Amino acid sequence: MLKLNKLAIALAVTFSATTAFAAAVTPTDILNATTLNQAWLSGASAPTQNVMLGFAAGCEANTLAVFHGGTAGAVVPGASNTGNAFAYACKRSGVVSVLYYTNQGGSLNAYSAHVPNDVAGTGFGVNTTLNRLANVASANCSNVGAITVTNQGGTPVYKCESAVINGFTATDNTPKKPAGGFSDVEAALFGVNAAGYGEEKNAGVTQVFGVMASEPLYRAMQVAQGIYTTVALANSGDAGFLPRNAPSISREQYASLVSDPLVSWAPLGVDINKEVIVARRVNTSGTQASSNAFFLGNPCVGNPSTLGKLSPIGADVSDPGFVNVIEGGETNDVRTAISGASANDEFAIGVISLENAAATGRRYLKVEGVHPEAGPNNTVDSFARYTSAQGQYPFQIELKAFVANEAKGTFGETIINNIISGLSTVSCTSVPRGLVLNSASTACPVTNSGTHITKATRKGNNCRPLTWKF
C-alpha cells in the first residue's frame, strides 16, 4: 500500500490491551473540544495505512487514537477485518483533530463526490452515497487494545462495528463530503475529466500489481510450459511455489481471457473443458482500471481513429460452467474467489495488488517472464518490489492524490499534502510490501535505486509506457 511517513515512521504492531493511554485523545476529548479540526478522505484501499501514518506525522507525541469499523481487534488500519471505514484522532498544535477515511468502492471514490461520472452505471452525476464512521465521539466505540507507532507509543484502537453511516447525510457534526483522497490511477483512466473540479497530484509512489491464479491453474500452467512434466512432479518439486519456477502469462494471453465472453483456457494451453473463472474488481476500482490500461489498452488506445482498446467482460455475461465472471467491490472478494476455486479444483485468475501476499489457494504468475516477488540471484523478495524497482517487471502503476476545489485551504488539503510530503523523509525500511518510491528521500538516498526506488517511470501518465529514468 502507499504506506509512507513524514518522520521515517516504523510501524510495529502489538496486541497488548494493558497499556495506559492517558495522553491519547479519547472520544470524550473529541466531544468536549471547544475547537475541533475534522476532515474526510476517500478512495483506494492501497493508501489506507499511509493515511493513518501521514496524519500521525503531524500529531503531538502520544496523542494518537485509531478507530475502525470492522470486526478485528487492535490491528493496523487496512489489515484483515478492519473494514472500509476508519478515523484517526490526535492533538495537532494543541487542537483536537479527527480524520475520517473511507476505502469503500475503490479509487474512483477519490473523485466521485466532486467529479460527475457514470463509471458505476448508476446514473451520471456526483456520488452522494459513501459510508464512513459516524462521529467517533458518540458512536459507542470500544477500546480493543493498542498498536505502537513511533512518536506515539501505545496508540489505542477503538472498534466501532455498528457505527458506519452514509457520510453525505450525516447529522452528527462531522464532514458531509470528502476533501478528496487517493487513487491507484488518474481520473482519466476511468474515462473521467477532473479538470475544473480539483487538483490531481502525483503521490510519488508506484504500486506493483500482479496476476494471481488458483493453484490448480498454476500447476497446470507449469506442465503446459514444460517446467514440470506432471502436476504430481510440480507438487513435489515446487512445494514452496518459488518465483523462479512460476509459469508466465503474456499480455495477449490475459487480454484474451478477460475480454472475450466466449473464451476458453486455450490461450494458456491447459484443459479447455474447465470453467473459465475470472475474478475481477468493479469498474470503480483502481485495480480494475490498472488492469484495463495495462492489458486491454483501455482507455489508452481508445482514439476514435484507431479503436484499439478492448473492454473487460463483466458479471452480466457470465455463464457458470463456461465463463464465470465474478465482480468484487473489495480486494478480498477477488482473493476469496480465487482461493475458493482452488478448494474446488477449479481454474481461476484475476489481478490484485502486491500489498497482498500469495497464500494457500492463490499464487502470483510471472508477467511477460518476470515475477513480481523475485529477488536477485533466484531469491524471494518478501517486499515484492525488487524486479519492479529494477525496471524489469512491467505491471506497475503510479498513484495519484486529488484535492477538491472546495477543500482548498482546509484541514483536508493540509492532511493530503502532509501524506504526500512524507516522501521527503521516508526511510527505506519503512516502505511496505508492493510499493516502490519514485524518487530518493533524505532517509532513502538515490543509492537505493533499483531496490526501494524505481529505475523506471511513467512520468505521471499511466497510459505511458515505462521508460528508464535518467
C-alpha positions as CSV (number, residue, x, y, z in Angstrom):
1,M,0.0,0.0,0.0
2,L,1.0,3.6,-0.2
3,K,2.1,3.4,3.4
4,L,4.7,6.1,4.0
5,N,5.5,8.5,6.8
6,K,6.9,12.0,7.4
7,L,9.1,11.1,10.3
8,A,10.5,7.8,9.0
9,I,7.8,6.1,11.0
10,A,8.5,2.4,11.5
11,L,5.2,0.7,12.5
12,A,5.2,-2.1,14.9
13,V,2.0,-3.8,15.9
14,T,1.2,-5.1,19.4
15,F,-1.9,-6.7,20.7
16,S,-1.5,-5.5,24.3
17,A,-4.6,-4.2,26.0
18,T,-2.7,-3.4,29.2
19,T,-1.0,-0.1,28.1
20,A,-2.2,3.1,29.7
21,F,-3.5,5.6,27.2
22,A,-3.7,8.7,29.5
23,A,-2.2,11.1,26.9
24,A,-4.1,9.8,23.8
25,V,-7.2,11.7,22.6
26,T,-10.4,10.0,23.8
27,P,-13.9,10.1,22.4
28,T,-14.8,12.3,25.4
29,D,-12.0,14.8,24.4
30,I,-13.5,15.0,20.9
31,L,-17.0,15.5,22.3
32,N,-15.9,18.3,24.6
33,A,-13.4,20.0,22.3
34,T,-14.0,23.8,22.1
35,T,-12.1,23.9,18.8
36,L,-12.2,20.8,16.5
37,N,-10.5,20.2,13.2
38,Q,-12.2,17.5,11.1
39,A,-11.8,16.2,7.5
40,W,-12.9,13.1,5.5
41,L,-10.9,11.5,2.7
42,S,-11.9,8.6,0.4
43,G,-10.6,6.4,-2.4
44,A,-8.3,3.4,-2.8
45,S,-7.5,0.8,-0.2
46,A,-3.8,1.0,-1.1
47,P,-3.1,4.2,0.9
48,T,-5.1,3.2,4.0
49,Q,-2.1,2.7,6.2
50,N,-0.3,5.7,4.8
51,V,-3.3,7.9,5.5
52,M,-3.0,7.0,9.2
53,L,0.7,7.4,9.2
54,G,0.6,10.7,7.4
55,F,-1.9,12.0,9.9
56,A,0.1,10.7,12.8
57,A,3.2,12.5,11.5
58,G,1.6,15.9,12.4
59,C,0.3,14.8,15.8
60,E,1.7,15.8,19.1
61,A,3.6,12.9,20.8
62,N,1.4,10.2,22.4
63,T,-1.9,11.8,21.4
64,L,-3.0,9.5,18.6
65,A,-6.0,7.2,18.7
66,V,-7.3,4.9,15.9
67,F,-10.9,3.9,15.1
68,H,-12.1,1.2,12.6
69,G,-15.5,-0.2,11.6
70,G,-14.5,-3.8,11.2
71,T,-14.5,-6.9,13.4
72,A,-10.8,-7.0,14.1
73,G,-9.2,-6.0,17.3
74,A,-6.0,-3.9,17.8
75,V,-4.5,-4.2,14.3
76,V,-3.1,-1.7,11.8
77,P,-5.7,0.0,9.6
78,G,-6.1,-1.8,6.3
79,A,-5.3,-5.2,7.8
80,S,-7.7,-8.1,7.5
81,N,-11.2,-7.5,9.0
82,T,-10.7,-3.8,9.8
83,G,-13.5,-2.9,7.4
84,N,-13.6,0.0,5.0
85,A,-14.2,2.9,7.4
86,F,-11.6,4.5,9.7
87,A,-10.9,7.5,11.8
88,Y,-7.8,8.9,13.4
89,A,-7.7,11.5,16.2
90,C,-5.0,13.4,18.0
91,K,-3.9,16.9,19.0
92,R,-2.2,18.9,16.4
93,S,-0.7,22.2,17.6
94,G,-2.9,21.9,20.7
95,V,-6.1,21.4,18.7
96,V,-8.1,18.2,18.8
97,S,-8.3,16.9,15.2
98,V,-10.1,14.0,13.6
99,L,-9.6,12.5,10.1
100,Y,-12.2,10.1,8.7
101,Y,-11.1,7.8,5.9
102,T,-13.2,5.5,3.6
103,N,-11.7,3.0,1.2
104,Q,-15.1,1.5,0.2
105,G,-15.8,1.0,-3.5
106,G,-12.3,1.7,-4.9
107,S,-10.2,4.5,-6.3
108,L,-12.9,6.3,-8.1
109,N,-14.3,7.5,-4.8
110,A,-11.3,9.9,-4.5
111,Y,-13.1,11.8,-7.3
112,S,-16.7,10.7,-7.3
113,A,-18.1,13.1,-4.7
114,H,-16.8,16.0,-6.8
115,V,-16.5,15.0,-10.5
116,P,-19.6,14.0,-12.5
117,N,-19.4,10.5,-13.9
118,D,-21.3,7.3,-14.6
119,V,-18.5,4.8,-14.1
120,A,-20.6,2.7,-11.7
121,G,-23.5,2.7,-14.1
122,T,-25.9,4.2,-11.6
123,G,-26.5,7.5,-13.3
124,F,-24.5,10.5,-14.4
125,G,-23.6,12.9,-11.6
126,V,-21.6,13.1,-8.4
127,N,-21.8,10.3,-5.9
128,T,-23.9,11.0,-2.8
129,T,-23.7,7.6,-1.1
130,L,-20.5,6.7,0.6
131,N,-20.1,5.2,4.0
132,R,-17.8,6.3,6.8
133,L,-17.7,6.1,10.6
134,A,-20.2,8.1,12.5
135,N,-19.0,10.7,14.9
136,V,-16.4,8.7,17.0
137,A,-17.1,11.0,19.9
138,S,-20.6,9.5,20.4
139,A,-20.7,6.2,18.4
140,N,-20.1,4.0,21.4
141,C,-16.8,2.7,20.1
142,S,-15.0,0.2,22.4
143,N,-11.3,0.2,23.2
144,V,-9.9,-3.2,22.0
145,G,-6.1,-2.8,22.6
146,A,-3.2,-0.9,21.1
147,I,-0.8,-0.6,18.2
148,T,2.6,1.1,18.5
149,V,3.5,4.0,16.2
150,T,6.9,5.8,16.5
151,N,6.4,9.1,18.4
152,Q,3.0,7.9,19.6
153,G,3.8,4.9,21.9
154,G,0.9,2.8,22.8
155,T,-1.9,4.0,20.4
156,P,-5.4,2.9,21.5
157,V,-7.5,1.2,18.9
158,Y,-11.3,1.5,19.1
159,K,-13.7,-0.8,17.3
160,C,-16.9,0.8,16.1
161,E,-18.7,-2.1,14.4
162,S,-22.2,-0.6,14.3
163,A,-21.3,3.0,13.6
164,V,-21.0,3.1,9.8
165,I,-23.2,5.7,8.1
166,N,-23.7,7.4,4.8
167,G,-21.5,10.4,5.3
168,F,-23.4,12.7,2.9
169,T,-26.5,12.6,5.1
170,A,-24.6,12.9,8.5
171,T,-26.3,14.9,11.2
172,D,-23.7,14.3,13.8
173,N,-21.4,17.4,13.4
174,T,-19.0,15.6,11.1
175,P,-17.9,16.3,7.5
176,K,-20.6,15.7,4.9
177,K,-18.2,15.5,1.9
178,P,-14.7,14.1,1.4
179,A,-12.0,16.7,0.8
180,G,-10.5,14.4,-1.9
181,G,-8.4,11.3,-1.5
182,F,-6.0,8.9,-3.1
183,S,-6.4,6.7,-6.2
184,D,-4.4,4.0,-7.9
185,V,-4.7,5.8,-11.2
186,E,-5.6,9.2,-12.6
187,A,-9.2,10.1,-13.2
188,A,-8.6,9.9,-17.0
189,L,-8.2,6.1,-16.7
190,F,-11.8,5.9,-15.6
191,G,-12.8,8.0,-18.6
192,V,-13.4,10.9,-16.3
193,N,-12.1,14.5,-16.6
194,A,-11.3,16.0,-13.3
195,A,-10.1,19.4,-14.7
196,G,-12.1,22.2,-13.1
197,Y,-13.2,20.1,-10.1
198,G,-9.9,19.9,-8.2
199,E,-6.2,19.3,-8.4
200,E,-4.6,15.9,-9.2
201,K,-1.1,15.4,-7.8
202,N,1.5,12.7,-8.2
203,A,1.7,10.8,-5.0
204,G,5.3,9.9,-5.5
205,V,4.9,6.2,-5.2
206,T,4.4,3.2,-7.6
207,Q,2.1,0.3,-6.8
208,V,3.0,-3.1,-8.1
209,F,0.2,-5.3,-9.4
210,G,0.1,-8.9,-10.3
211,V,-1.9,-11.7,-12.0
212,M,-3.0,-14.3,-9.5
213,A,-4.1,-17.8,-10.3
214,S,-5.7,-20.6,-8.4
215,E,-3.3,-23.4,-7.5
216,P,-4.8,-26.0,-9.9
217,L,-4.4,-23.5,-12.8
218,Y,-0.9,-22.6,-11.7
219,R,0.2,-26.2,-11.6
220,A,-1.5,-26.9,-15.0
221,M,0.4,-23.9,-16.5
222,Q,3.7,-25.3,-15.1
223,V,3.1,-28.5,-17.0
224,A,1.9,-26.7,-20.2
225,Q,5.1,-24.6,-20.2
226,G,7.4,-27.6,-19.6
227,I,8.5,-26.5,-16.2
228,Y,7.4,-29.9,-14.8
229,T,6.2,-32.9,-16.8
230,T,3.2,-33.7,-14.5
231,V,1.2,-32.0,-11.8
232,A,2.4,-34.6,-9.3
233,L,6.0,-33.7,-10.0
234,A,5.2,-30.0,-9.8
235,N,3.6,-30.5,-6.4
236,S,6.6,-32.4,-5.1
237,G,9.3,-30.4,-6.8
238,D,7.9,-27.0,-6.1
239,A,6.0,-27.3,-2.8
240,G,7.1,-23.7,-1.9
241,F,5.8,-22.1,-5.2
242,L,9.1,-20.4,-5.7
243,P,9.1,-17.4,-8.1
244,R,11.8,-18.9,-10.4
245,N,9.5,-21.9,-11.0
246,A,6.4,-19.9,-11.7
247,P,4.6,-20.1,-15.1
248,S,4.3,-16.9,-17.1
249,I,1.4,-15.2,-18.7
250,S,1.7,-12.6,-21.5
251,R,-0.4,-9.5,-22.0
252,E,-2.0,-11.1,-25.0
253,Q,-3.0,-14.2,-23.1
254,Y,-4.5,-12.3,-20.2
255,A,-6.3,-9.9,-22.5
256,S,-7.8,-12.9,-24.4
257,L,-9.1,-14.4,-21.1
258,V,-10.7,-11.2,-19.8
259,S,-12.2,-9.6,-22.9
260,D,-14.0,-12.4,-24.7
261,P,-17.2,-13.9,-23.3
262,L,-16.7,-17.0,-25.4
263,V,-13.1,-17.7,-24.3
264,S,-11.8,-21.0,-23.1
265,W,-8.4,-21.8,-21.4
266,A,-6.9,-22.4,-24.8
267,P,-4.7,-19.3,-24.6
268,L,-2.8,-20.9,-21.7
269,G,-2.6,-24.4,-23.2
270,V,-4.5,-26.0,-20.3
271,D,-7.7,-28.0,-20.0
272,I,-10.2,-26.3,-22.3
273,N,-13.1,-28.2,-20.7
274,K,-12.6,-26.4,-17.3
275,E,-14.9,-23.5,-16.5
276,V,-13.1,-20.1,-17.0
277,I,-13.4,-18.2,-13.7
278,V,-12.3,-14.6,-13.9
279,A,-12.2,-12.8,-10.6
280,R,-12.1,-9.0,-11.2
281,R,-13.0,-5.8,-9.4
282,V,-15.9,-3.4,-10.1
283,N,-15.4,-0.6,-12.6
284,T,-14.9,2.0,-9.9
285,S,-11.8,0.1,-8.7
286,G,-8.3,1.4,-9.3
287,T,-7.1,-2.1,-9.5
288,Q,-9.5,-2.8,-12.3
289,A,-8.6,0.5,-14.1
290,S,-4.9,-0.5,-13.8
291,S,-5.7,-3.9,-15.4
292,N,-7.8,-2.4,-18.1
293,A,-5.0,0.1,-19.0
294,F,-2.1,-2.4,-18.9
295,F,-3.7,-5.4,-20.6
296,L,-6.5,-4.0,-22.7
297,G,-5.2,-0.6,-23.7
298,N,-8.4,0.9,-22.2
299,P,-8.7,3.8,-22.4
300,C,-5.2,4.4,-23.5
301,V,-5.5,3.3,-27.2
302,G,-9.2,4.4,-27.5
303,N,-8.6,7.1,-30.1
304,P,-11.6,7.0,-32.4
305,S,-9.3,6.8,-35.4
306,T,-7.7,3.6,-34.2
307,L,-10.4,2.0,-32.0
308,G,-7.6,-0.1,-30.4
309,K,-8.9,-0.6,-26.9
310,L,-10.6,-3.7,-25.6
311,S,-13.3,-3.8,-22.8
312,P,-13.3,-6.3,-19.9
313,I,-16.1,-8.7,-19.7
314,G,-18.4,-8.3,-16.7
315,A,-20.6,-10.5,-14.5
316,D,-23.5,-9.7,-16.8
317,V,-22.1,-12.1,-19.5
318,S,-21.3,-14.9,-17.0
319,D,-22.4,-18.4,-18.0
320,P,-21.5,-20.5,-15.0
321,G,-20.0,-23.8,-16.2
322,F,-18.4,-22.0,-19.2
323,V,-17.2,-18.4,-18.4
324,N,-18.0,-17.2,-14.9
325,V,-17.0,-13.6,-14.2
326,I,-17.1,-12.5,-10.5
327,E,-17.0,-8.8,-9.9
328,G,-15.9,-7.8,-6.4
329,G,-16.3,-4.5,-4.7
330,E,-13.3,-5.2,-2.5
331,T,-9.9,-6.8,-2.8
332,N,-11.0,-9.6,-0.5
333,D,-13.7,-10.6,-3.0
334,V,-11.1,-11.4,-5.6
335,R,-8.8,-13.2,-3.1
336,T,-11.7,-15.3,-1.8
337,A,-13.0,-16.2,-5.3
338,I,-9.5,-17.5,-6.4
339,S,-8.9,-19.4,-3.2
340,G,-12.4,-20.9,-3.4
341,A,-11.7,-22.1,-6.9
342,S,-8.6,-23.9,-5.6
343,A,-10.6,-25.6,-3.0
344,N,-12.9,-27.0,-5.7
345,D,-10.1,-27.9,-8.1
346,E,-11.1,-25.2,-10.5
347,F,-9.2,-22.7,-12.6
348,A,-9.5,-19.1,-11.7
349,I,-7.5,-15.9,-12.5
350,G,-7.5,-12.3,-11.6
351,V,-5.5,-9.1,-10.9
352,I,-4.6,-8.0,-7.4
353,S,-2.1,-5.5,-5.9
354,L,1.2,-6.9,-4.4
355,E,0.4,-5.4,-1.0
356,N,-1.5,-8.8,-0.8
357,A,0.9,-11.7,-0.3
358,A,0.3,-15.0,-2.0
359,A,-1.3,-17.6,0.2
360,T,-2.7,-21.2,0.1
361,G,-5.1,-21.4,-2.9
362,R,-3.8,-18.4,-4.8
363,R,-0.3,-17.7,-6.4
364,Y,1.2,-15.0,-8.5
365,L,2.3,-15.7,-12.1
366,K,5.1,-14.2,-13.9
367,V,4.0,-11.4,-16.3
368,E,6.0,-11.4,-19.6
369,G,8.5,-13.8,-18.0
370,V,9.2,-11.7,-14.8
371,H,7.9,-12.4,-11.4
372,P,6.8,-9.6,-9.0
373,E,8.2,-11.4,-6.0
374,A,11.6,-12.4,-7.4
375,G,14.7,-11.1,-5.8
376,P,18.3,-11.1,-7.1
377,N,20.0,-14.4,-7.8
378,N,16.9,-16.6,-7.6
379,T,16.0,-15.3,-4.1
380,V,12.5,-14.4,-2.9
381,D,11.7,-10.8,-2.3
382,S,9.2,-10.7,0.5
383,F,8.6,-7.0,-0.1
384,A,7.5,-7.7,-3.7
385,R,9.3,-4.7,-5.4
386,Y,12.8,-5.7,-6.5
387,T,12.0,-6.6,-10.1
388,S,9.7,-3.5,-10.4
389,A,12.4,-1.2,-8.9
390,Q,14.9,-2.7,-11.4
391,G,12.5,-1.7,-14.3
392,Q,12.1,-5.4,-15.2
393,Y,8.6,-6.1,-14.1
394,P,6.1,-4.1,-16.3
395,F,2.9,-4.1,-14.3
396,Q,3.5,-1.1,-12.1
397,I,1.2,1.9,-11.8
398,E,1.9,5.4,-10.3
399,L,-0.5,6.5,-7.7
400,K,-2.4,9.9,-7.6
401,A,-3.8,12.2,-5.0
402,F,-6.8,14.5,-5.5
403,V,-7.8,17.7,-3.7
404,A,-11.3,19.0,-4.5
405,N,-11.6,22.7,-5.2
406,E,-14.0,23.2,-2.3
407,A,-11.4,21.7,0.0
408,K,-8.6,24.2,-0.9
409,G,-7.3,25.9,2.2
410,T,-9.0,23.5,4.5
411,F,-7.8,20.9,7.0
412,G,-8.4,18.2,4.4
413,E,-6.0,19.7,1.9
414,T,-3.4,20.1,4.7
415,I,-3.7,16.4,5.5
416,I,-3.4,15.3,1.9
417,N,-0.3,17.4,1.4
418,N,1.1,16.0,4.7
419,I,0.8,12.5,3.4
420,I,2.4,13.3,0.0
421,S,5.2,15.4,1.6
422,G,6.1,12.4,3.8
423,L,8.1,11.2,0.8
424,S,10.7,13.8,1.6
425,T,11.9,11.9,4.7
426,V,10.7,8.4,4.3
427,S,13.1,5.7,5.4
428,C,13.9,2.8,3.1
429,T,13.0,0.4,5.8
430,S,9.5,2.0,6.1
431,V,8.5,1.4,2.5
432,P,6.0,-1.5,2.8
433,R,5.3,-4.5,0.6
434,G,4.3,-3.9,-3.0
435,L,5.3,-0.3,-3.2
436,V,8.3,1.5,-4.8
437,L,9.4,5.1,-4.2
438,N,9.5,7.2,-7.3
439,S,12.5,9.3,-6.1
440,A,15.1,9.5,-3.4
441,S,14.3,10.9,0.1
442,T,16.6,12.2,2.7
443,A,16.3,8.9,4.6
444,C,16.3,6.7,1.5
445,P,19.0,8.0,-0.8
446,V,19.5,7.6,-4.5
447,T,22.0,4.8,-3.9
448,N,18.9,2.6,-3.3
449,S,17.8,3.0,-6.9
450,G,16.7,-0.5,-8.0
451,T,15.8,-1.7,-4.6
452,H,13.4,0.8,-2.9
453,I,13.5,3.4,-5.6
454,T,12.3,2.6,-9.1
455,K,14.6,2.9,-12.1
456,A,11.6,3.2,-14.4
457,T,8.9,5.9,-14.9
458,R,5.6,6.6,-16.5
459,K,6.1,10.3,-15.7
460,G,2.7,10.6,-14.0
461,N,0.8,9.2,-17.0
462,N,-0.2,5.6,-16.6
463,C,-1.0,5.2,-20.3
464,R,2.6,5.9,-21.0
465,P,5.0,3.0,-21.5
466,L,7.7,2.5,-18.8
467,T,11.0,4.1,-19.7
468,W,14.3,4.4,-17.9
469,K,14.9,7.3,-15.6
470,F,17.9,9.5,-16.3
